[in-house]
Amino acid sequence: MRLSSPVPKKHARIEIIPLIDIMFFLLASFMMVSLSQTHMKGIRVNLPAAVGPPPSGVKDFVSIKVLEGYQIRAAGGVTQTGGPPPAPAPPPPSP
């Protein structure tokens, strides 16, 4: 037969808040040490100036507008006028 002890048994716990504090402190100290060891050294370099392509007079798009009365304008002029498109043909009757 097993008897329990009158002294309560204590379990070890890992507290998360002090652990976060310690990890933040270690992160900040490692960052400060690594930044203090970096020496910025630069060399003057003569780079060429950027030159873009010359502008071309050719448009790579077409502007199309559909106005009231089913007028269609493309490239500034009216190209087609007329009524609404014809209605679709009804389906053939089923036998």
Buried (B, 14 or more C-beta within 10 A) or exposed (E): EEEEEEEEEEEEEEEEEEEEEEEEEEEEEEEEEEEEEEEEEEEEEEEEEEEEEEEEEEEEEEEEEEEEEEEEBEEEEEEEEEEEEEEEEEEEEEE
